[in-house]
Amino acid sequence: MYCPRCGFANDEGSLDCRHCGHSLEESRRPPVRRVNRLFYVISVAAAGLSGITMVIVPAWQLRLHPGRVLWLLPLVAGQAALLYSAAVSLVLWYKAWQAVQGGPARTTPGKAIGLLFVPFYNLYWVFEAYWGFAKDCNRLFRRRRVRARPLPEWLFLVSCILTVASLPLAFVPVARWVFPCLCLAASVGVVHFTARAINDIARA
């Protein structure tokens, strides 16, 4: 590998140039672009909250009045809003895993997102994709000496636990209305810290 500073030919896999000491690891890092943190936070929060509301209220009304089929319209709209919120969140997570590829990342962006769609296995993988990202990102901060506040790993863990717990609790009458709101609150916090971390890496 040729050093971008002095042009010296180094062995493949070298971390530093043997001639001038320039970090070759810097040259292998993929470029990281800043993201609009406000867009992701507002999109996930607004679409998620409206989606939950438009799903819960019509579902409750349909149970009381089964014949009122017009309640199906906001129900479908609510599901579309939740899909949009999830899609925006997944785009951010793909960019997040791209940002840490220059460090000790445990997986690739495509694998991090793709395995979330594998039934049953995703109950485990969600911890790797979300909580694992927080740990890898904080490790990258320490390794590169990035001046940034570390990610709250506990929040990422709580978000994972709430996500997994919401599946069996979907059959419990009261919990199935409360848990989606708790999951959304944790997800918005996670999105906020993730977008901030991407921008910290890009700035560094």
TORNUSE-243253 format. One line per field, with one value per residue (C-alpha): residue in three letters; residue number from 1; x, y negated, z negated. Coordinates in nm, 2 decimals, m for minus. Layout:
% residues N
residu (ALA/...)
num (NUM/...)
x (X/...)
y (Y/...)
z (Z/...)
% end
This chain:
% residues 204
residu (MET/TYR/CYS/PRO/ARG/CYS/GLY/PHE/ALA/ASN/ASP/GLU/GLY/SER/LEU/ASP/CYS/ARG/HIS/CYS/GLY/HIS/SER/LEU/GLU/GLU/SER/ARG/ARG/PRO/PRO/VAL/ARG/ARG/VAL/ASN/ARG/LEU/PHE/TYR/VAL/ILE/SER/VAL/ALA/ALA/ALA/GLY/LEU/SER/GLY/ILE/THR/MET/VAL/ILE/VAL/PRO/ALA/TRP/GLN/LEU/ARG/LEU/HIS/PRO/GLY/ARG/VAL/LEU/TRP/LEU/LEU/PRO/LEU/VAL/ALA/GLY/GLN/ALA/ALA/LEU/LEU/TYR/SER/ALA/ALA/VAL/SER/LEU/VAL/LEU/TRP/TYR/LYS/ALA/TRP/GLN/ALA/VAL/GLN/GLY/GLY/PRO/ALA/ARG/THR/THR/PRO/GLY/LYS/ALA/ILE/GLY/LEU/LEU/PHE/VAL/PRO/PHE/TYR/ASN/LEU/TYR/TRP/VAL/PHE/GLU/ALA/TYR/TRP/GLY/PHE/ALA/LYS/ASP/CYS/ASN/ARG/LEU/PHE/ARG/ARG/ARG/ARG/VAL/ARG/ALA/ARG/PRO/LEU/PRO/GLU/TRP/LEU/PHE/LEU/VAL/SER/CYS/ILE/LEU/THR/VAL/ALA/SER/LEU/PRO/LEU/ALA/PHE/VAL/PRO/VAL/ALA/ARG/TRP/VAL/PHE/PRO/CYS/LEU/CYS/LEU/ALA/ALA/SER/VAL/GLY/VAL/VAL/HIS/PHE/THR/ALA/ARG/ALA/ILE/ASN/ASP/ILE/ALA/ARG/ALA)
num (1/2/3/4/5/6/7/8/9/10/11/12/13/14/15/16/17/18/19/20/21/22/23/24/25/26/27/28/29/30/31/32/33/34/35/36/37/38/39/40/41/42/43/44/45/46/47/48/49/50/51/52/53/54/55/56/57/58/59/60/61/62/63/64/65/66/67/68/69/70/71/72/73/74/75/76/77/78/79/80/81/82/83/84/85/86/87/88/89/90/91/92/93/94/95/96/97/98/99/100/101/102/103/104/105/106/107/108/109/110/111/112/113/114/115/116/117/118/119/120/121/122/123/124/125/126/127/128/129/130/131/132/133/134/135/136/137/138/139/140/141/142/143/144/145/146/147/148/149/150/151/152/153/154/155/156/157/158/159/160/161/162/163/164/165/166/167/168/169/170/171/172/173/174/175/176/177/178/179/180/181/182/183/184/185/186/187/188/189/190/191/192/193/194/195/196/197/198/199/200/201/202/203/204)
x (0.00/0.14/0.14/m0.08/0.16/0.51/0.44/0.64/0.54/0.43/0.32/m0.05/m0.22/0.03/m0.12/0.15/0.39/0.74/0.89/0.70/0.48/0.15/m0.15/m0.25/m0.56/m0.69/m0.66/m0.87/m1.15/m1.47/m1.59/m1.86/m2.12/m2.31/m2.68/m2.97/m3.04/m3.35/m3.51/m3.46/m3.58/m3.89/m3.97/m3.95/m4.13/m4.41/m4.47/m4.45/m4.68/m4.94/m4.92/m4.97/m5.26/m5.43/m5.39/m5.50/m5.81/m5.96/m5.89/m6.06/m6.36/m6.39/m6.41/m6.70/m6.87/m6.77/m7.00/m6.82/m6.59/m6.48/m6.25/m6.04/m5.92/m5.73/m5.62/m5.45/m5.30/m5.16/m4.99/m4.84/m4.71/m4.55/m4.39/m4.25/m4.11/m3.94/m3.80/m3.65/m3.50/m3.35/m3.19/m3.03/m2.90/m2.75/m2.56/m2.46/m2.30/m2.13/m1.98/m1.81/m1.67/m1.33/m1.31/m1.37/m1.72/m1.87/m2.08/m2.14/m2.42/m2.60/m2.58/m2.68/m3.01/m3.07/m3.07/m3.33/m3.58/m3.50/m3.78/m3.69/m3.32/m3.40/m3.50/m3.13/m2.99/m3.17/m2.93/m2.63/m2.76/m2.86/m2.69/m2.38/m2.36/m2.35/m2.06/m1.87/m1.92/m1.79/m1.49/m1.42/m1.44/m1.18/m0.96/m0.95/m0.96/m1.27/m1.39/m1.75/m1.98/m2.01/m2.34/m2.56/m2.53/m2.80/m3.06/m2.98/m3.02/m3.35/m3.48/m3.39/m3.56/m3.87/m3.88/m3.85/m4.09/m4.36/m4.42/m4.56/m4.72/m4.92/m5.17/m5.21/m5.51/m5.35/m4.99/m5.04/m5.14/m4.88/m4.57/m4.57/m4.55/m4.26/m4.09/m4.13/m4.00/m3.69/m3.65/m3.66/m3.38/m3.18/m3.22/m3.11/m2.79/m2.72/m2.75/m2.53/m2.27/m2.26/m2.20/m1.93/m1.74/m1.78/m1.65/m1.35)
y (0.00/m0.34/m0.61/m0.91/m1.15/m1.05/m0.77/m0.50/m0.15/0.03/0.39/0.46/0.44/0.19/m0.05/m0.33/m0.43/m0.29/m0.60/m0.90/m0.75/m0.87/m0.66/m0.43/m0.33/m0.68/m0.63/m0.31/m0.45/m0.50/m0.87/m0.95/m1.21/m1.42/m1.35/m1.58/m1.48/m1.69/m1.52/m1.17/m1.25/m1.44/m1.18/m0.88/m1.06/m1.22/m0.93/m0.68/m0.87/m0.94/m0.58/m0.44/m0.67/m0.59/m0.22/m0.21/m0.44/m0.27/0.08/m0.02/m0.16/0.14/0.37/0.15/0.10/0.38/0.25/m0.09/0.01/m0.36/m0.31/m0.09/m0.40/m0.56/m0.21/m0.16/m0.51/m0.44/m0.13/m0.32/m0.59/m0.32/m0.17/m0.51/m0.56/m0.21/m0.28/m0.61/m0.45/m0.16/m0.41/m0.59/m0.26/m0.17/m0.50/m0.44/m0.11/m0.26/m0.53/m0.27/m0.05/m0.21/m0.09/0.25/0.30/0.64/0.65/0.48/0.23/0.48/0.76/0.54/0.44/0.76/1.00/0.79/0.94/1.31/1.45/1.55/1.49/1.12/1.15/1.20/0.99/0.68/0.67/0.69/0.44/0.17/0.23/0.37/0.05/m0.16/0.05/0.05/m0.32/m0.40/m0.18/m0.37/m0.70/m0.58/m0.43/m0.74/m0.98/m1.14/m1.44/m1.33/m1.23/m0.85/m0.69/m0.58/m0.20/m0.14/m0.33/m0.11/0.20/0.08/0.01/0.37/0.52/0.32/0.42/0.79/0.77/0.59/0.91/1.13/0.84/0.76/1.01/0.85/0.60/0.30/0.36/0.38/0.01/m0.11/0.07/m0.08/m0.42/m0.32/m0.16/m0.48/m0.70/m0.48/m0.46/m0.84/m0.87/m0.61/m0.79/m1.12/m0.97/m0.77/m1.07/m1.27/m0.99/m0.98/m1.36/m1.33/m1.07/m1.28/m1.58/m1.39)
z (0.00/0.10/m0.16/m0.05/m0.21/m0.09/0.16/m0.01/0.07/m0.25/m0.31/m0.28/m0.61/m0.76/m1.01/m0.97/m0.70/m0.77/m0.61/m0.75/m1.01/m0.85/m0.96/m0.67/m0.87/m0.81/m0.43/m0.44/m0.64/m0.43/m0.41/m0.67/m0.58/m0.83/m0.87/m0.96/m1.31/m1.34/m1.03/m1.17/m1.52/m1.40/m1.13/m1.37/m1.65/m1.45/m1.22/m1.51/m1.74/m1.47/m1.35/m1.70/m1.76/m1.42/m1.49/m1.86/m1.83/m1.52/m1.66/m1.98/m1.80/m1.57/m1.88/m2.01/m1.68/m1.44/m1.16/m1.12/m0.84/m0.78/m1.08/m0.86/m0.67/m0.96/m1.06/m0.72/m0.74/m1.08/m0.96/m0.67/m0.91/m1.12/m0.81/m0.72/m1.07/m1.06/m0.71/m0.82/m1.12/m0.92/m0.68/m0.97/m1.11/m0.78/m0.78/m1.14/m1.07/m0.77/m1.00/m1.23/m0.96/m1.00/m1.35/m1.53/m1.38/m1.46/m1.14/m0.80/m0.73/m0.50/m0.75/m1.04/m0.87/m0.67/m0.97/m1.14/m0.89/m0.97/m1.18/m1.54/m1.48/m1.48/m1.85/m1.92/m1.64/m1.75/m2.04/m1.81/m1.57/m1.82/m2.16/m1.97/m1.77/m2.08/m2.22/m1.89/m1.85/m2.20/m2.14/m1.82/m2.00/m2.25/m1.98/m1.76/m2.06/m1.92/m2.13/m2.17/m2.44/m2.46/m2.37/m2.66/m2.61/m2.87/m2.66/m2.35/m2.57/m2.71/m2.36/m2.26/m2.56/m2.50/m2.14/m2.21/m2.51/m2.30/m2.09/m2.36/m2.54/m2.22/m2.35/m2.69/m2.68/m2.86/m2.79/m2.41/m2.42/m2.66/m2.53/m2.18/m2.34/m2.56/m2.26/m2.06/m2.34/m2.37/m1.99/m1.95/m2.22/m2.04/m1.70/m1.86/m2.00/m1.69/m1.45/m1.69/m1.69/m1.31/m1.30/m1.57/m1.36/m1.04/m1.22/m1.36)
% end
